Amino acid sequence: MADKTFLHWPFFEGRHRDLAASLDAWATDHLSAVDHSDTDAACRQLVTMLGEAGFASHSGAEDGTLDVRTLCLIRETLARHDGLADFAFAMQGLGTGAISLFGSPEQKADWLPLTRAGKAISAFALTEPGSGSDVAANTMSATLDGNHYVLNGQKTWISNGGIADVYTVFARTGEAPGAKGMSAFIVPADTPGLEITERLQTIAPHPLATLTFNDLRVPATAMIGEPGQGFRIAMSVLDVFRSTVAAAALGFARRALDEALARVTTRQIQGAPLFDLQMVQGHIADMALDVDAAALLVYRAAWTKDSGAPRVTREAAMAKLFATDQAQHIIDKAVQLHGGDGVKSHETVEKLYREIRALRIYEGASDVQRVIIARQALTAFQER
């Protein structure tokens, strides 16, 4: 049983505790029945289930306000139970984040009721083959042609690529060089000119794809916000959802700690539980310490954003860097404590070992977070 005492920290309100308890009970009763042998089918099923149960309703907000503590609690809880369930929920939020925060009333009315009910799957198409973390170097173009924009280029490593019903796509409209010349567009998946050119396979199976846009036409009304605001929109969305990546890592870490505790208290060595070895106790202590430290950083960032901070760039970067890196160490220790069973296919800790690695890369790799934190520290020092 995962530790729940953190829910009584002052970061949370009663509604957060009620939601966490409700979701945990639902996940226990429903997620184990999902067949993961077909990743696409499982992801579609999970989106539907989360919508029907009402949890996907938290992934978007028609009033433009997303409760980050709620998002983090949902991702932590789902990740502790099932990594693909966490993915399914997270992409509903990330995929429509720009619509929730910057969309017009018509754009929100068209898509948020569907994604929040689990009746449509969304995706966030930002990364390009030649740019990676350097978003300002994106080259995909969107050229105004009458009352339409014509999109040309490629996006890659797009989560839900190939199964999404709608994509939020970022393309260069050329108002200015670099970051100031990008805009965001809503692109339904059935729009002519959109091709799924590659499905990407990873160590932890998730729906991922490379998308190619060939003279794809969308009406000018498909633009989210104003021309040239795409970079700002993308960074604002990531500012919200980066903390939730940390929360997912925290969920994986909590599950690894629980699995390790179960192992060392039941596994016998020389007639005594493995836990009796002081070195094992040291590993457990380090794991428990890192879980709590990560939780404090995650929910500080979420609480700060929910308390009205316009940006939480520093707090979110710290949470993501620490939580994802330490979760990797925690899970590695759990694998070690399981011995040979730890690397057996389909064992819980083996699956966690594969799941955690990508979180240190997507939505800002760990080294990028270090750069962000250092720059934020320098700025704060210079402003004193």
C-alpha positions in Angstrom: 0.0 0.0 0.0 1.5 3.3 -1.1 2.1 6.0 1.4 -0.8 8.5 1.5 0.4 10.7 4.4 1.6 13.3 1.9 -2.0 14.1 1.1 -2.2 15.9 4.4 0.5 18.3 3.6 -0.7 21.9 3.4 -0.4 21.9 -0.4 -3.8 20.1 -0.7 -7.4 20.7 -0.1 -10.1 18.2 0.8 -11.2 17.9 -2.8 -7.7 16.8 -3.7 -7.7 14.1 -1.1 -11.2 12.9 -2.2 -10.1 12.7 -5.8 -6.9 10.8 -4.9 -8.9 8.3 -2.9 -11.6 7.9 -5.6 -9.1 7.4 -8.4 -6.9 5.0 -6.4 -10.0 2.8 -5.7 -11.1 3.0 -9.4 -7.6 2.2 -10.7 -7.4 -0.8 -8.4 -10.7 -2.2 -9.6 -10.4 -1.5 -13.4 -6.9 -1.1 -14.7 -5.6 -4.7 -14.2 -8.3 -5.8 -16.7 -6.8 -3.8 -19.6 -5.0 -6.0 -22.2 -1.7 -4.3 -23.2 -0.8 -6.7 -26.0 -2.1 -4.2 -28.5 -0.8 -0.8 -27.4 -3.0 1.3 -29.7 -6.1 -0.5 -28.7 -5.2 -0.4 -25.0 -4.6 3.4 -25.2 -7.9 3.9 -26.9 -9.7 1.8 -24.2 -8.0 3.7 -21.4 -9.0 7.1 -22.8 -12.6 5.8 -23.0 -12.5 4.4 -19.5 -11.0 7.6 -18.0 -13.7 9.6 -19.8 -16.6 7.4 -18.7 -15.3 7.5 -15.1 -15.1 11.3 -15.2 -11.4 11.5 -14.6 -10.5 12.8 -18.1 -12.7 15.8 -17.4 -9.7 17.2 -15.4 -7.5 17.2 -18.5 -9.0 20.3 -20.0 -10.8 23.5 -18.8 -13.1 25.7 -20.8 -12.5 28.6 -18.4 -8.8 28.5 -19.1 -7.8 27.4 -15.6 -6.1 24.0 -15.0 -5.7 22.8 -11.5 -2.1 21.6 -11.5 -2.3 19.8 -8.2 -5.2 17.8 -9.6 -3.3 17.0 -12.7 -0.3 15.9 -10.7 -2.3 13.7 -8.3 -4.0 12.0 -11.2 -0.7 11.3 -13.0 1.0 10.1 -9.8 -1.8 7.8 -9.0 -2.2 6.4 -12.5 1.5 5.9 -12.9 1.7 3.9 -9.7 -0.9 1.5 -11.1 -0.3 1.5 -14.9 2.2 3.5 -17.0 0.0 3.4 -20.1 -3.0 4.7 -18.2 -0.9 7.7 -17.0 0.2 8.3 -20.6 -3.4 8.2 -21.8 -4.5 10.8 -19.3 -1.5 13.0 -19.7 -1.8 13.2 -23.5 -5.4 14.3 -23.3 -4.3 17.2 -21.2 -1.1 18.1 -23.1 -2.8 17.7 -26.5 -5.5 20.2 -25.7 -3.5 22.3 -23.3 -3.1 25.1 -25.8 -6.9 25.0 -26.5 -7.7 25.1 -22.8 -5.3 28.0 -22.1 -5.5 30.1 -25.3 -8.3 28.7 -27.5 -11.3 30.7 -28.7 -14.7 29.9 -27.3 -15.5 28.1 -30.5 -12.4 26.0 -30.4 -13.0 25.0 -26.9 -16.6 24.1 -27.6 -15.5 22.0 -30.6 -12.9 19.9 -28.9 -12.9 20.0 -25.1 -16.2 18.3 -24.5 -15.0 15.4 -26.7 -11.5 15.0 -25.2 -12.7 15.5 -21.6 -15.4 12.8 -22.1 -12.8 10.4 -23.6 -14.6 10.5 -27.0 -11.7 12.0 -28.9 -7.9 11.5 -28.5 -5.6 14.5 -28.6 -1.9 15.0 -29.4 0.7 17.8 -29.0 2.9 18.1 -32.2 5.9 20.2 -31.4 9.1 18.2 -31.8 10.8 18.1 -35.2 13.6 15.7 -36.5 16.2 18.5 -36.7 15.4 20.5 -33.6 14.6 18.4 -30.5 14.8 20.6 -27.4 15.6 23.7 -29.5 12.0 24.6 -30.3 13.0 27.9 -31.7 14.9 26.1 -34.5 11.7 24.4 -35.8 11.3 24.7 -39.5 7.8 23.4 -40.3 6.0 26.2 -42.2 2.5 27.6 -42.3 1.9 29.9 -45.2 -1.2 32.1 -45.4 -3.2 31.5 -48.6 -6.3 33.6 -48.6 -8.4 32.5 -45.6 -6.4 29.3 -45.1 -2.9 28.3 -43.9 -0.9 25.7 -45.8 1.3 23.5 -43.6 4.4 21.7 -44.8 7.0 19.8 -42.8 7.5 17.0 -40.3 6.9 16.4 -36.7 8.4 13.4 -34.8 8.2 11.6 -31.5 4.6 12.7 -31.3 2.7 10.9 -28.5 -0.6 9.5 -29.7 0.6 9.9 -33.2 -1.4 7.5 -35.4 -4.3 7.2 -33.0 -5.2 10.9 -32.2 -8.3 12.5 -33.5 -6.9 16.0 -33.2 -3.4 17.5 -33.2 -2.1 20.8 -31.8 0.6 21.6 -34.3 3.2 24.3 -34.1 4.6 25.8 -37.4 6.6 28.8 -38.5 4.4 31.6 -39.8 7.4 34.0 -40.1 6.3 37.1 -38.2 9.9 37.3 -36.8 13.0 35.2 -36.7 13.4 32.4 -34.2 10.9 31.9 -31.4 8.8 34.9 -32.3 7.8 33.5 -35.7 5.8 30.5 -34.7 2.0 29.9 -34.5 -0.2 27.1 -33.2 -3.0 25.3 -35.1 -5.7 22.8 -34.5 -5.4 20.0 -37.1 -8.1 17.3 -37.2 -6.5 13.9 -37.9 -8.6 13.3 -41.1 -7.4 16.5 -42.8 -6.0 15.8 -46.3 -2.3 16.2 -46.4 -1.5 14.6 -43.0 0.4 11.4 -43.3 1.6 9.0 -40.6 5.0 8.2 -42.1 6.5 6.1 -39.3 5.3 4.4 -36.1 8.1 4.5 -33.5 8.8 1.6 -31.2 10.3 2.2 -27.8 11.4 0.2 -24.7 8.1 1.0 -23.0 5.4 0.7 -25.7 3.4 3.8 -26.3 1.7 5.2 -29.4 4.3 7.3 -31.1 4.8 8.5 -34.6 6.4 10.7 -37.2 3.9 13.0 -39.0 4.4 14.5 -42.4 2.4 17.5 -43.6 2.2 17.9 -47.4 0.3 21.1 -48.4 -2.1 20.5 -45.6 -4.8 23.3 -45.6 -6.5 24.5 -42.5 -8.8 27.5 -42.2 -7.3 30.6 -40.6 -9.8 30.1 -37.7 -7.8 26.9 -36.8 -5.0 29.1 -35.4 -4.9 29.1 -31.6 -4.3 32.7 -30.3 -2.6 35.2 -32.5 0.0 34.9 -35.3 3.5 34.6 -33.8 2.3 33.5 -30.4 3.1 29.8 -30.9 6.3 29.6 -28.9 4.8 31.5 -26.0 1.8 29.1 -26.2 4.0 26.0 -26.3 6.1 27.2 -23.3 3.0 28.1 -21.3 1.5 24.6 -21.8 4.8 23.0 -20.9 5.1 25.2 -17.9 1.8 23.6 -16.6 2.5 20.0 -17.7 6.2 19.7 -16.9 5.3 19.4 -13.2 3.0 16.5 -14.1 5.8 14.6 -15.7 7.6 14.8 -12.4 4.4 13.6 -10.7 4.3 10.5 -13.0 7.9 9.8 -12.1 7.0 10.1 -8.5 4.2 7.5 -9.0 6.6 5.1 -10.6 9.1 5.7 -7.7 6.4 5.0 -5.1 5.5 1.8 -6.8 9.1 0.7 -7.0 9.6 1.4 -3.3 6.5 -0.6 -2.4 7.7 -3.5 -4.6 11.1 -3.3 -2.9 9.6 -3.4 0.6 7.5 -6.3 -0.3 10.5 -8.2 -1.7 12.9 -7.5 1.2 10.4 -8.4 3.9 9.4 -11.7 2.4 12.6 -12.9 0.7 14.7 -15.0 3.0 18.5 -15.1 3.1 20.3 -17.4 5.6 17.0 -17.9 7.4 16.2 -14.2 7.9 14.4 -11.6 5.8 16.5 -9.7 3.3 15.5 -6.5 5.1 17.7 -7.5 8.2 20.8 -6.7 6.2 22.0 -3.2 7.1 23.0 -2.5 3.5 19.5 -3.3 2.3 18.1 -1.0 5.0 20.4 1.7 3.7 19.0 1.3 0.2 15.4 1.4 1.5 16.2 4.6 3.5 17.7 6.3 0.4 14.6 5.3 -1.7 12.2 6.6 0.9 14.1 9.9 1.3 14.2 10.5 -2.4 10.5 9.8 -2.8 9.6 12.4 -0.2 12.0 15.0 -1.5 10.6 14.5 -5.0 7.1 14.8 -3.7 7.9 18.1 -2.0 9.3 19.6 -5.2 6.4 18.3 -7.3 3.7 19.7 -5.2 5.5 22.9 -4.4 5.6 23.6 -8.1 1.9 22.6 -8.6 0.8 24.6 -5.5 2.7 27.7 -6.7 1.1 27.6 -10.1 -2.4 27.1 -8.6 -1.8 30.0 -6.2 -1.6 32.4 -9.1 2.0 32.5 -10.2 2.1 33.4 -13.9 5.0 31.1 -14.6 6.7 28.4 -12.5 9.6 27.8 -14.9 12.1 27.3 -12.0 9.9 25.3 -9.8 8.7 23.0 -12.6 12.3 22.5 -13.9 13.5 21.5 -10.5 10.6 19.1 -9.9 11.0 17.4 -13.3 14.8 17.1 -13.0 14.9 15.8 -9.5 11.8 13.5 -9.6 12.7 11.9 -12.9 16.4 11.4 -12.1 15.8 10.1 -8.6 12.9 7.8 -9.8 15.5 6.2 -12.2 17.8 5.5 -9.2 14.9 4.3 -7.0 13.7 1.9 -9.6 17.2 0.7 -10.3 17.6 -0.1 -6.6 14.3 -2.0 -6.6 15.5 -4.1 -9.6 18.8 -4.8 -7.7 16.9 -5.9 -4.6 14.8 -8.3 -6.7 17.9 -10.0 -8.0 17.3 -12.1 -11.1 13.6 -11.6 -10.8 14.1 -7.9 -11.3 15.1 -8.3 -15.0 12.5 -11.0 -15.8 10.1 -9.8 -18.5 6.7 -8.5 -17.3 7.8 -8.3 -13.7 6.5 -5.0 -12.2 10.0 -3.6 -11.4 11.2 -4.6 -14.9 8.3 -2.7 -16.5 9.0 0.3 -14.3 12.6 0.2 -15.4 11.5 0.6 -19.0 8.8 3.1 -18.3 10.9 5.7 -16.4 13.7 6.2 -18.9 11.7 8.3 -21.4 10.6 10.8 -18.7 14.2 12.1 -18.4 14.0 13.0 -22.0 10.6 14.3 -23.1 9.2 17.7 -22.3 12.7 18.9 -21.7 15.6 16.6 -21.1 17.4 16.6 -17.7 20.4 18.6 -19.0 18.0 21.2 -20.5 16.3 21.5 -17.0 19.8 22.1 -15.5 20.3 25.0 -18.0 16.9 26.4 -17.1 17.5 26.2 -13.4 21.0 27.8 -13.7 19.6 30.7 -15.8 16.7 31.3 -13.3 19.2 31.3 -10.4 21.4 33.9 -12.2 18.4 36.1 -13.1 17.2 36.0 -9.4 20.7 36.9 -8.2 21.1 39.8 -10.6 17.7 41.2 -9.6 18.5 41.3 -5.9 
